[in-house]
Amino acid sequence: MTDRIEAAAAELRPLLQEFILWAPEHAPDSDPDLVGHAALWHRLAASSDIHRWRRADLRTVLLERMPQVVEDPDRAADGMVPAVRAYLAFLSDTGRLARNSDAIGDLLAELEEIEDDFVEAMEEVADSEDDDDLAEDEELEEADDEGLGDFEPFADELGALPTIRLRPDAELATAARAVPLIASARDLAVWVGTERVVGEESLLDDDEIIEALDAIGLPRPERTDIPLAQAVPALWNIWNLAVDLEFLTPVGADTVSVDDDTAAWPFEDDEDVLDAWMLGLHSIDYGDPELEDDELTLALSGLTRGLLVRLLLAQGSRPLAGLRTELEEAAADLDDLGAEAWAAATSELGDPLKPVLAWLKGYGMAEVEGEGDEAVVRLTPLGVEGVVHLIDDADIEVDARPAIDAMTALDLLSFGSELPEDEADAEFADWLKLREPEEAAKELLRAAAEDDADALIRVQAASLVGSLGEAAIPAWQEALKHPSLRPYAATHLTQLDVEDAPEPTQSDTHWLILDMWTISAGLGRQEFVSSLHDIGPSSMLTGLLEVIWKVPHPHLEELLDAISTMHPDRQVGKAAKRALFKARSTK
C-alpha cells in the first residue's frame, strides 16, 4: 500500500502544484493542503484517472474514506468541501477535467448535497478522538505521577525567563578540570586497573572496599552493624560516576577495566573536557538522599533536580532556608510519604539537602555562601550550563545564549538567524559595543567564510557588515579572496564607490540568486516555488537555468533537482534537468 500511495502522490504532484498557484486568485478562501488528501484517495479508491471525477466518487472519498484517514477532523469539517469545490472548478476551468467525467454542475450539486453528511462524519471522528485522548491522558497521569525532579510543571515559568547567558567553553572547561568528583572517579578507575573481576552481590569484597576508600580519600564507615558494602553508598556513587564518565568500562559479564585515557584526566582539549563533564551530568541524581527505608528514599528522588530548577527560576541564587522550606512542602504535596521521608532524612542526615549540596558542589555546579539562616545557594557557570542542558533534554524551551562578552561572530550569526528582527538588532548592537566596527566586520565575514555551504549565515553576515558602511571597506576587500563572499564584497564595494573595486560579474549575481534559493528551499516547498517566481516569467527562469549551472555553488545540483520536480511549468522542469545534467557532466 505504501508503494501505491507514493506512486499516486508522485502522479498527482504536478497537478496539485498547478492548483496551488491557481487558487490564490480564483479561490482565495480555499485550503489547498486539504485538496491533497481528497485527490490522493480519489486516485487510490475511486478512479484510475486523476482527471476523471464522477458523482459517486465524491461519496466514496468524502463519506467513506476520509473518516478513516483524516488527521485533523475539525479542520476538514471547516474546509474540505470548499477545497474540493475549488479543485473541481480548477479542473473544469483549465480544461483538465476528463471528458468522461460527470458534468461540473452535477459534481458541484452532489458536493452540496453531501456536505452536511460529511461535516457530521467529521464531528463524530473528532468526538471519538477526544474520548481516546481523554482516556490516554488519564492513563498517563496514573502511570507518570509528577515527582520532585520533574521540570514540566515549571515549563511556562522557564519559558518566560529573561535570556540566560552562558559562559564560553574555555571558561567552563577550566572549571570542569577542577571538579573534585571527576578526579575521585579517575582515581577509583585507576585503582580498579585492568580486568578486575567483580562480585555478584557486592562489586568488591571487604578488603577491596577498604583499598578503594583509601584510593579516593573517603573515610572508612563507623557503622559495623551492617555489611561493609551497604555502609559505603558514597563509594558506589563514585563508582557509578566513573562508569558514566566512561572511565570504567565492562569487558565481560563480571569484569571491568580502566579506560586507556582515564589517567590523563584532566584532558588538555577543552572540547574533550566538556564532553566528559556532560557524560556525568546525570550523576546529579546521586545527590538525592539515601535513607535506610527504600520507600522513603524513593519519595525524595528527584530532590537534586528540584533544587536546580528552582535556582534557575530565581536567576541563579536563593537563600538556603527558603529553598529548603519550599522543597519540604513540595515533597509532602507530591508523595504520600513525602513528609515522613523528609523527617527521616532530617533525622538521619541532619538536613535532607546535605547530600544534595555536597554532590552539586563536588560536581562544580553550585556553591553555598554564608552559614545558617544567612546561607545562599548559587549556581556556578557550570551549573547554569548543566541545568540548561537538563531542561533541553526534557524538551522544554528556554532562551539561552552565549554571554555578549563571550559571543563569537559565528555565535551572533547563528543565534541572530533564529531571533525576531528587533531582538537580533539589539543583540548585534550590544555585541558591536565591545569592538571597533572595522574589526567587527572582519570577524563577521571570517565567520561566514568558515562554511561555504551555509548560505543563511553568509547572508546574515553580509547584511550586518553592510550596515557598518565605510568602516567595513577593509573587511570587504579581504572578503574578495573568498569565492563564497566575493559576490557580496564586490556588490558592497561598488555601492560604496570604492576606487578600483571590481564590478560584480554575472557569475556573482548568479551566486547571490543561488544563495537566495538555498535559503528559501530550507523554508519549504511553497517558499521555494515563490522564490523561483520572483525571478520573473518562466521564459526568463528558463534562460537563467541555461547559464547558472556553470556557477560552482555548493548547493547547485540539489537546487536544480528541486526545480525540476517542484516548478509547475514543465518547460522549466526540463530546463532544470538539462542544467543538472550539464553541471554533473563538468565534474
VEXDREN-2710 file (C-alpha; in Angstrom, 1 decimal):
% VEXDREN-2710
k/r/px/py/pz
1/MET/0.0/0.0/0.0
2/THR/2.9/2.4/0.8
3/ASP/4.2/1.9/-2.7
4/ARG/0.8/2.7/-4.2
5/ILE/0.5/5.8/-2.1
6/GLU/3.9/7.1/-3.1
7/ALA/3.2/6.4/-6.8
8/ALA/-0.2/8.1/-6.6
9/ALA/1.3/11.1/-4.8
10/ALA/4.0/11.4/-7.5
11/GLU/1.4/11.3/-10.2
12/LEU/-0.7/14.0/-8.5
13/ARG/2.2/16.3/-7.6
14/PRO/2.4/18.4/-10.8
15/LEU/-1.4/18.8/-10.9
16/LEU/-1.6/19.9/-7.3
17/GLN/1.2/22.3/-7.7
18/GLU/-0.7/24.0/-10.5
19/PHE/-3.8/24.1/-8.4
20/ILE/-1.8/25.8/-5.6
21/LEU/-0.7/28.5/-8.0
22/TRP/-4.3/28.9/-9.4
23/ALA/-6.1/29.0/-6.0
24/PRO/-5.0/32.4/-4.5
25/GLU/-6.6/34.3/-7.4
26/HIS/-9.6/32.1/-8.1
27/ALA/-10.5/30.6/-4.8
28/PRO/-8.6/32.6/-2.1
29/ASP/-10.7/31.2/0.8
30/SER/-9.9/27.5/0.0
31/ASP/-7.3/25.4/1.8
32/PRO/-5.1/23.8/-0.9
33/ASP/-3.5/21.5/1.6
34/LEU/-6.8/19.7/2.2
35/VAL/-7.2/19.0/-1.5
36/GLY/-4.1/16.8/-1.5
37/HIS/-5.8/14.3/0.8
38/ALA/-9.0/14.2/-1.2
39/ALA/-7.2/13.9/-4.5
40/LEU/-4.9/11.2/-3.3
41/TRP/-7.8/9.0/-2.0
42/HIS/-9.8/9.7/-5.2
43/ARG/-6.9/8.2/-7.1
44/LEU/-6.4/5.2/-4.7
45/ALA/-10.1/4.3/-4.0
46/ALA/-12.3/5.7/-6.7
47/SER/-10.6/6.3/-10.1
48/SER/-7.6/5.2/-12.1
49/ASP/-7.6/8.6/-13.8
50/ILE/-6.7/11.6/-11.7
51/HIS/-8.6/13.9/-14.1
52/ARG/-11.9/11.9/-14.1
53/TRP/-14.4/12.7/-11.4
54/ARG/-17.9/11.3/-11.0
55/ARG/-20.7/12.0/-8.5
56/ALA/-20.2/8.6/-6.9
57/ASP/-16.5/9.3/-6.4
58/LEU/-17.3/12.2/-4.1
59/ARG/-19.3/9.9/-1.8
60/THR/-16.6/7.3/-1.8
61/VAL/-13.9/9.8/-1.0
62/LEU/-15.6/12.1/1.5
63/LEU/-18.1/9.9/3.3
64/GLU/-16.3/6.5/3.2
65/ARG/-12.5/7.1/3.1
66/MET/-12.0/10.5/4.8
67/PRO/-13.5/9.4/8.2
68/GLN/-10.9/6.6/8.2
69/VAL/-7.8/8.5/7.3
70/VAL/-8.4/12.2/8.3
71/GLU/-5.8/13.6/10.6
72/ASP/-7.5/16.8/11.7
73/PRO/-11.3/16.3/11.6
74/ASP/-12.1/19.8/12.8
75/ARG/-10.0/21.4/10.1
76/ALA/-11.6/19.0/7.5
77/ALA/-15.1/19.8/8.7
78/ASP/-14.5/23.5/8.1
79/GLY/-12.5/23.4/4.9
80/MET/-12.6/20.1/3.0
81/VAL/-15.8/20.6/1.0
82/PRO/-14.9/24.2/-0.1
83/ALA/-11.4/23.0/-1.0
84/VAL/-12.7/20.1/-3.2
85/ARG/-15.2/22.5/-4.7
86/ALA/-12.4/24.8/-5.7
87/TYR/-10.3/21.9/-7.0
88/LEU/-13.2/20.7/-9.3
89/ALA/-13.6/24.3/-10.5
90/PHE/-9.9/24.4/-11.3
91/LEU/-10.0/21.2/-13.3
92/SER/-13.0/22.4/-15.2
93/ASP/-11.8/26.0/-15.9
94/THR/-8.4/24.9/-17.0
95/GLY/-9.6/22.0/-19.3
96/ARG/-8.1/19.3/-17.0
97/LEU/-11.4/17.6/-16.2
98/ALA/-11.6/14.5/-18.3
99/ARG/-14.3/14.3/-20.9
100/ASN/-15.8/11.1/-19.4
101/SER/-16.3/12.9/-16.1
102/ASP/-19.8/13.9/-14.9
103/ALA/-20.7/17.5/-15.7
104/ILE/-19.2/20.1/-13.4
105/GLY/-22.7/21.3/-12.5
106/ASP/-23.7/17.8/-11.4
107/LEU/-20.5/17.4/-9.4
108/LEU/-20.9/20.6/-7.5
109/ALA/-24.6/19.8/-6.9
110/GLU/-23.6/16.4/-5.4
111/LEU/-21.0/18.1/-3.3
112/GLU/-23.5/20.4/-1.9
113/GLU/-25.9/17.5/-1.2
114/ILE/-23.4/15.5/0.8
115/GLU/-21.8/18.5/2.7
116/ASP/-23.9/18.2/5.8
117/ASP/-23.3/14.4/6.0
118/PHE/-19.5/15.0/5.6
119/VAL/-19.4/17.6/8.4
120/GLU/-21.4/15.2/10.7
121/ALA/-19.0/12.4/9.9
122/MET/-16.0/14.6/10.8
123/GLU/-17.7/15.7/14.1
124/GLU/-18.1/12.0/15.0
125/VAL/-14.5/11.3/14.3
126/ALA/-13.5/14.4/16.4
127/ASP/-15.7/13.2/19.3
128/SER/-14.2/9.8/19.2
129/GLU/-10.6/11.1/19.2
130/ASP/-11.4/13.4/22.2
131/ASP/-12.6/10.3/24.1
132/ASP/-9.5/8.4/23.2
133/ASP/-7.3/11.4/24.1
134/LEU/-9.0/11.7/27.5
135/ALA/-8.6/8.0/28.3
136/GLU/-4.9/8.2/27.2
137/ASP/-4.3/11.3/29.4
138/GLU/-5.9/9.6/32.4
139/GLU/-3.6/6.6/31.8
140/LEU/-0.6/8.8/31.5
141/GLU/-1.5/10.6/34.7
142/GLU/-1.8/7.3/36.5
143/ALA/1.4/5.9/35.1
144/ASP/3.6/9.0/35.3
145/ASP/2.8/10.9/38.5
146/GLU/4.6/14.2/39.0
147/GLY/7.8/14.0/41.1
148/LEU/10.2/16.3/42.8
149/GLY/12.6/16.2/39.8
150/ASP/10.0/16.9/37.0
151/PHE/10.7/20.0/35.1
152/GLU/7.4/20.0/33.1
153/PRO/5.3/21.8/35.8
154/PHE/7.8/24.7/35.5
155/ALA/7.8/24.9/31.7
156/ASP/5.8/28.1/31.4
157/GLU/7.9/29.8/34.1
158/LEU/11.1/28.6/32.4
159/GLY/9.9/29.8/29.0
160/ALA/9.3/33.3/30.5
161/LEU/12.7/33.7/32.0
162/PRO/14.9/36.5/30.7
163/THR/17.7/35.5/28.4
164/ILE/20.1/33.1/30.2
165/ARG/23.7/33.9/29.3
166/LEU/26.2/31.1/29.1
167/ARG/29.9/31.4/29.6
168/PRO/32.4/30.4/26.8
169/ASP/33.7/26.9/26.6
170/ALA/37.2/27.8/27.6
171/GLU/36.0/29.1/31.0
172/LEU/33.6/26.2/31.5
173/ALA/36.4/23.7/30.7
174/THR/38.7/25.3/33.2
175/ALA/36.1/24.9/35.9
176/ALA/35.3/21.3/34.8
177/ARG/39.0/20.4/35.2
178/ALA/38.8/21.3/38.8
179/VAL/35.7/19.3/39.6
180/PRO/36.6/17.1/42.7
181/LEU/34.2/14.3/41.9
182/ILE/35.6/13.6/38.5
183/ALA/39.1/13.5/40.0
184/SER/37.8/10.9/42.5
185/ALA/36.2/8.9/39.7
186/ARG/39.5/8.9/37.9
187/ASP/41.4/7.8/40.9
188/LEU/38.9/5.0/41.6
189/ALA/39.1/3.8/38.0
190/VAL/42.9/3.8/38.0
191/TRP/42.8/1.8/41.2
192/VAL/40.5/-0.7/39.6
193/GLY/43.0/-1.3/36.9
194/THR/42.8/-3.8/34.1
195/GLU/40.3/-6.7/34.0
196/ARG/39.3/-6.7/37.7
197/VAL/36.7/-9.4/38.4
198/VAL/33.7/-8.1/40.4
199/GLY/31.3/-10.0/42.5
200/GLU/27.6/-10.6/42.0
201/GLU/26.1/-9.4/45.4
202/SER/28.8/-6.8/46.0
203/LEU/31.1/-5.5/43.3
204/LEU/34.1/-5.6/45.7
205/ASP/34.9/-7.7/48.8
206/ASP/35.6/-6.0/52.1
207/ASP/39.3/-5.8/51.7
208/GLU/38.9/-4.3/48.2
209/ILE/36.4/-1.8/49.6
210/ILE/38.9/-0.5/52.2
211/GLU/41.5/-0.2/49.5
212/ALA/39.1/1.7/47.2
213/LEU/38.1/4.1/50.0
214/ASP/41.8/4.8/50.7
215/ALA/42.5/5.3/47.0
216/ILE/39.9/8.1/46.6
217/GLY/40.2/9.6/50.1
218/LEU/36.8/8.6/51.5
219/PRO/36.7/7.9/55.3
220/ARG/36.1/4.3/56.5
221/PRO/32.5/3.9/57.8
222/GLU/31.8/4.0/61.5
223/ARG/28.9/1.6/61.4
224/THR/29.6/-2.0/61.9
225/ASP/26.1/-3.4/62.4
226/ILE/25.5/-3.8/58.6
227/PRO/27.7/-5.3/55.8
228/LEU/30.5/-3.0/54.8
229/ALA/29.2/-2.8/51.2
230/GLN/26.0/-1.3/52.5
231/ALA/27.8/1.2/54.7
232/VAL/29.6/3.0/51.8
233/PRO/27.0/4.4/49.5
234/ALA/29.4/7.3/48.6
235/LEU/31.9/4.8/47.2
236/TRP/29.2/3.3/44.9
237/ASN/28.1/6.7/43.8
238/ILE/31.7/7.4/42.7
239/TRP/31.9/4.0/41.0
240/ASN/28.7/4.8/39.1
241/LEU/30.1/8.2/38.1
242/ALA/33.2/6.5/36.8
243/VAL/31.0/4.3/34.6
244/ASP/29.0/7.3/33.4
245/LEU/32.2/9.1/32.5
246/GLU/33.4/6.0/30.7
247/PHE/36.5/5.9/32.9
248/LEU/35.4/2.4/33.8
249/THR/34.2/0.0/31.1
250/PRO/32.8/-3.5/31.3
251/VAL/34.9/-6.1/29.4
252/GLY/32.8/-9.1/30.3
253/ALA/29.9/-10.3/32.4
254/ASP/31.9/-10.0/35.6
255/THR/35.0/-7.9/34.6
256/VAL/35.7/-4.2/34.4
257/SER/38.8/-2.2/33.3
258/VAL/40.0/1.3/33.4
259/ASP/39.8/3.1/30.1
260/ASP/43.1/3.9/28.5
261/ASP/42.6/7.6/28.6
262/THR/41.4/7.9/32.2
263/ALA/44.7/8.6/33.8
264/ALA/45.2/11.6/31.5
265/TRP/42.3/13.5/33.2
266/PRO/42.1/16.5/33.2
267/PHE/42.4/16.4/29.5
268/GLU/44.1/19.2/27.5
269/ASP/41.5/19.8/24.9
270/ASP/38.5/21.9/26.1
271/GLU/36.0/20.0/24.0
272/ASP/37.2/16.7/25.4
273/VAL/36.9/18.1/28.9
274/LEU/33.3/19.3/28.4
275/ASP/32.3/16.2/26.7
276/ALA/33.4/14.2/29.7
277/TRP/31.7/16.5/32.1
278/MET/28.4/16.3/30.2
279/LEU/28.7/12.5/30.3
280/GLY/28.5/12.7/34.1
281/LEU/25.8/15.4/34.2
282/HIS/23.0/13.0/35.1
283/SER/25.0/11.9/38.1
284/ILE/23.3/14.7/40.0
285/ASP/20.7/12.1/40.9
286/TYR/23.3/10.5/43.1
287/GLY/22.9/13.6/45.4
288/ASP/19.4/12.6/46.4
289/PRO/19.2/11.4/50.0
290/GLU/19.7/7.7/50.6
291/LEU/17.8/6.6/53.6
292/GLU/17.5/3.3/55.5
293/ASP/13.9/2.8/54.2
294/ASP/13.9/2.3/50.4
295/GLU/10.3/3.6/50.1
296/LEU/11.2/6.8/51.9
297/THR/14.3/7.1/49.7
298/LEU/12.1/6.9/46.6
299/ALA/9.8/9.6/48.0
300/LEU/12.7/12.1/47.9
301/SER/14.1/11.0/44.5
302/GLY/14.5/14.0/42.2
303/LEU/15.3/16.3/45.1
304/THR/18.5/17.5/43.5
305/ARG/16.8/18.3/40.2
306/GLY/14.1/20.1/42.1
307/LEU/16.6/22.3/43.8
308/LEU/18.4/23.1/40.5
309/VAL/15.3/24.1/38.6
310/ARG/14.2/26.4/41.5
311/LEU/17.7/28.1/41.4
312/LEU/17.4/28.7/37.7
313/LEU/14.0/30.2/38.1
314/ALA/15.4/32.6/40.7
315/GLN/18.0/33.5/38.1
316/GLY/20.8/31.6/39.8
317/SER/20.6/32.1/43.6
318/ARG/18.3/31.7/46.5
319/PRO/18.5/31.8/50.3
320/LEU/19.0/28.2/51.5
321/ALA/16.4/28.4/54.2
322/GLY/13.6/29.4/51.8
323/LEU/14.7/26.8/49.3
324/ARG/14.6/24.1/52.0
325/THR/11.1/25.1/53.1
326/GLU/9.8/25.1/49.6
327/LEU/11.2/21.7/48.8
328/GLU/9.9/20.2/52.0
329/GLU/6.4/21.4/51.1
330/ALA/6.8/20.1/47.6
331/ALA/7.9/16.6/48.9
332/ALA/4.8/16.5/51.1
333/ASP/2.5/17.6/48.3
334/LEU/3.8/15.2/45.7
335/ASP/4.1/11.9/47.6
336/ASP/2.0/10.5/50.4
337/LEU/5.3/9.5/52.1
338/GLY/7.0/12.8/51.4
339/ALA/6.6/14.4/54.8
340/GLU/7.7/11.2/56.5
341/ALA/10.7/10.9/54.2
342/TRP/11.7/14.5/54.9
343/ALA/11.5/13.9/58.6
344/ALA/13.6/10.7/58.3
345/ALA/16.2/12.5/56.2
346/THR/16.4/15.2/58.8
347/SER/16.9/12.6/61.5
348/GLU/19.4/10.5/59.6
349/LEU/21.4/13.2/57.8
350/GLY/20.7/16.4/59.8
351/ASP/19.5/18.2/56.7
352/PRO/17.8/16.5/53.6
353/LEU/19.7/18.9/51.4
354/LYS/23.1/18.0/52.8
355/PRO/23.9/15.2/50.3
356/VAL/22.3/17.3/47.5
357/LEU/24.5/20.3/48.1
358/ALA/27.6/18.1/48.7
359/TRP/27.2/16.4/45.3
360/LEU/26.4/19.7/43.4
361/LYS/29.4/21.4/45.0
362/GLY/31.5/18.3/44.2
363/TYR/30.4/18.4/40.6
364/GLY/31.1/22.1/40.2
365/MET/27.5/23.1/39.8
366/ALA/26.7/25.0/42.9
367/GLU/28.3/26.8/45.9
368/VAL/27.0/27.9/49.2
369/GLU/27.9/31.3/50.6
370/GLY/27.4/32.2/54.3
371/GLU/26.2/30.0/57.1
372/GLY/22.9/29.2/58.9
373/ASP/19.9/31.3/58.1
374/GLU/22.1/33.6/56.1
375/ALA/23.4/30.9/53.7
376/VAL/22.7/31.5/50.0
377/VAL/22.9/28.8/47.3
378/ARG/24.2/29.9/43.9
379/LEU/24.6/28.2/40.6
380/THR/28.1/28.3/39.1
381/PRO/28.5/29.0/35.4
382/LEU/28.9/25.2/35.0
383/GLY/25.7/24.7/37.0
384/VAL/23.8/27.1/34.7
385/GLU/25.2/25.2/31.6
386/GLY/24.2/21.9/33.1
387/VAL/20.7/22.9/34.1
388/VAL/20.0/24.4/30.7
389/HIS/21.1/21.0/29.1
390/LEU/18.8/19.1/31.5
391/ILE/15.9/21.3/30.6
392/ASP/16.7/20.8/26.9
393/ASP/16.7/17.1/27.5
394/ALA/13.2/17.4/28.9
395/ASP/12.1/19.1/25.6
396/ILE/11.4/22.4/27.4
397/GLU/12.5/25.6/25.7
398/VAL/14.5/28.3/27.4
399/ASP/16.2/31.3/25.9
400/ALA/19.8/30.5/26.5
401/ARG/22.6/32.2/24.6
402/PRO/26.3/32.9/25.0
403/ALA/27.1/36.0/27.1
404/ILE/27.7/39.0/24.9
405/ASP/31.3/39.4/26.0
406/ALA/31.9/35.7/25.2
407/MET/29.9/35.6/22.0
408/THR/31.9/34.9/18.8
409/ALA/30.9/36.3/15.4
410/LEU/29.6/32.8/14.5
411/ASP/27.5/32.7/17.6
412/LEU/26.0/36.0/16.8
413/LEU/25.2/35.0/13.2
414/SER/23.8/31.6/14.3
415/PHE/21.5/33.0/17.0
416/GLY/20.6/36.1/15.1
417/SER/19.0/34.0/12.3
418/GLU/16.6/32.5/14.8
419/LEU/15.6/35.7/16.6
420/PRO/12.9/38.2/15.8
421/GLU/14.4/41.2/13.9
422/ASP/14.3/43.6/16.8
423/GLU/16.0/41.2/19.2
424/ALA/18.6/40.3/16.6
425/ASP/19.3/44.0/16.1
426/ALA/19.7/44.6/19.8
427/GLU/22.0/41.6/20.1
428/PHE/24.2/43.0/17.3
429/ALA/24.2/46.4/18.9
430/ASP/25.4/45.1/22.2
431/TRP/28.0/42.9/20.6
432/LEU/29.2/45.8/18.5
433/LYS/29.8/47.9/21.6
434/LEU/32.7/45.6/22.6
435/ARG/34.7/46.1/19.4
436/GLU/35.6/48.6/16.7
437/PRO/33.3/48.5/13.6
438/GLU/36.3/47.6/11.3
439/GLU/37.2/44.7/13.5
440/ALA/33.6/43.6/13.9
441/ALA/33.2/43.5/10.1
442/LYS/36.3/41.3/9.7
443/GLU/35.1/38.9/12.4
444/LEU/31.7/38.5/10.8
445/LEU/33.0/37.9/7.3
446/ARG/35.6/35.5/8.5
447/ALA/32.9/33.6/10.4
448/ALA/30.8/33.5/7.2
449/ALA/33.8/32.1/5.2
450/GLU/34.2/29.1/7.5
451/ASP/31.4/27.1/5.7
452/ASP/30.7/27.8/2.1
453/ALA/27.6/25.6/2.3
454/ASP/25.9/27.8/4.9
455/ALA/24.1/30.4/2.8
456/LEU/21.9/31.7/5.7
457/ILE/25.0/32.6/7.8
458/ARG/26.6/34.2/4.7
459/VAL/23.5/36.4/4.0
460/GLN/23.3/37.3/7.7
461/ALA/26.9/38.4/7.8
462/ALA/26.6/40.4/4.6
463/SER/23.6/42.2/6.0
464/LEU/25.2/43.1/9.3
465/VAL/28.5/44.2/7.7
466/GLY/26.7/46.2/5.1
467/SER/25.1/48.2/7.9
468/LEU/28.6/49.3/9.1
469/GLY/29.2/51.5/6.0
470/GLU/32.7/52.7/5.1
471/ALA/34.2/51.1/8.2
472/ALA/33.7/47.7/6.6
473/ILE/35.7/48.5/3.5
474/PRO/38.9/46.7/4.6
475/ALA/36.8/43.7/5.6
476/TRP/35.0/43.6/2.2
477/GLN/38.4/43.9/0.4
478/GLU/39.7/41.0/2.4
479/ALA/36.5/39.0/1.6
480/LEU/37.2/39.3/-2.2
481/LYS/39.6/36.5/-1.7
482/HIS/36.9/34.1/-0.6
483/PRO/34.8/32.7/-3.6
484/SER/31.6/32.4/-1.5
485/LEU/31.9/36.0/-0.2
486/ARG/33.2/37.7/-3.3
487/PRO/29.8/38.4/-4.8
488/TYR/28.7/40.2/-1.6
489/ALA/32.1/42.0/-1.4
490/ALA/32.1/43.2/-5.0
491/THR/28.5/44.4/-4.7
492/HIS/29.0/46.4/-1.5
493/LEU/32.4/47.9/-2.5
494/THR/30.8/49.1/-5.7
495/GLN/27.9/50.6/-3.8
496/LEU/30.4/52.4/-1.6
497/ASP/32.2/53.8/-4.7
498/VAL/35.5/52.3/-3.6
499/GLU/38.2/53.1/-6.1
500/ASP/39.4/50.1/-8.2
501/ALA/36.6/48.0/-6.7
502/PRO/35.7/45.1/-9.0
503/GLU/32.3/45.3/-10.7
504/PRO/30.0/42.4/-9.8
505/THR/30.1/39.8/-12.6
506/GLN/27.2/37.8/-14.0
507/SER/28.6/34.9/-12.0
508/ASP/28.5/37.0/-8.8
509/THR/24.8/37.8/-9.5
510/HIS/24.0/34.1/-10.1
511/TRP/25.8/33.1/-6.8
512/LEU/23.5/35.6/-4.9
513/ILE/20.5/34.1/-6.6
514/LEU/21.6/30.6/-5.6
515/ASP/22.1/31.7/-2.0
516/MET/18.5/33.1/-2.0
517/TRP/17.1/29.8/-3.5
518/THR/19.1/27.8/-0.9
519/ILE/17.5/29.7/2.0
520/SER/14.0/29.6/0.5
521/ALA/14.3/25.9/-0.1
522/GLY/15.0/25.4/3.6
523/LEU/11.7/27.2/4.4
524/GLY/9.6/24.7/2.5
525/ARG/8.1/24.0/-0.9
526/GLN/5.8/27.0/-1.1
527/GLU/8.5/29.5/-0.3
528/PHE/10.9/27.9/-2.7
529/VAL/8.5/27.9/-5.6
530/SER/7.7/31.6/-4.7
531/SER/11.4/32.5/-4.9
532/LEU/11.5/30.9/-8.4
533/HIS/8.6/33.1/-9.5
534/ASP/10.4/36.1/-8.1
535/ILE/12.9/35.7/-11.0
536/GLY/10.2/36.6/-13.5
537/PRO/8.2/34.7/-16.2
538/SER/9.0/31.1/-17.0
539/SER/10.9/32.1/-20.1
540/MET/13.2/34.3/-18.0
541/LEU/13.8/31.5/-15.5
542/THR/14.5/29.0/-18.3
543/GLY/17.1/31.4/-19.7
544/LEU/18.7/31.7/-16.3
545/LEU/18.9/27.9/-15.9
546/GLU/20.8/27.7/-19.2
547/VAL/23.8/29.5/-17.7
548/ILE/23.5/29.3/-13.9
549/TRP/24.7/25.7/-13.9
550/LYS/28.2/27.0/-14.5
551/VAL/28.4/28.5/-11.1
552/PRO/30.4/26.3/-8.6
553/HIS/27.8/26.8/-5.8
554/PRO/27.8/24.0/-3.1
555/HIS/24.0/23.6/-3.4
556/LEU/23.7/23.9/-7.2
557/GLU/22.8/20.3/-8.0
558/GLU/20.3/19.9/-5.3
559/LEU/18.6/23.2/-6.2
560/LEU/18.4/22.2/-9.9
561/ASP/17.0/18.9/-8.9
562/ALA/14.4/20.6/-6.7
563/ILE/13.4/23.0/-9.5
564/SER/13.0/20.1/-11.9
565/THR/10.4/18.4/-9.6
566/MET/8.7/21.4/-8.0
567/HIS/8.2/24.0/-10.6
568/PRO/4.7/23.8/-12.1
569/ASP/5.9/24.7/-15.6
570/ARG/7.1/21.6/-17.4
571/GLN/9.4/23.6/-19.7
572/VAL/11.1/25.0/-16.6
573/GLY/11.4/21.5/-15.2
574/LYS/13.0/20.2/-18.4
575/ALA/15.4/23.1/-18.4
576/ALA/16.4/22.4/-14.8
577/LYS/17.1/18.7/-15.7
578/ARG/19.3/19.8/-18.7
579/ALA/21.2/22.2/-16.4
580/LEU/21.6/19.5/-13.8
581/PHE/23.0/17.1/-16.4
582/LYS/25.5/19.7/-17.6
583/ALA/26.6/20.5/-14.0
584/ARG/27.2/16.9/-13.3
585/SER/29.0/16.3/-16.6
586/THR/31.6/19.0/-15.9
587/LYS/32.8/17.4/-12.6
END
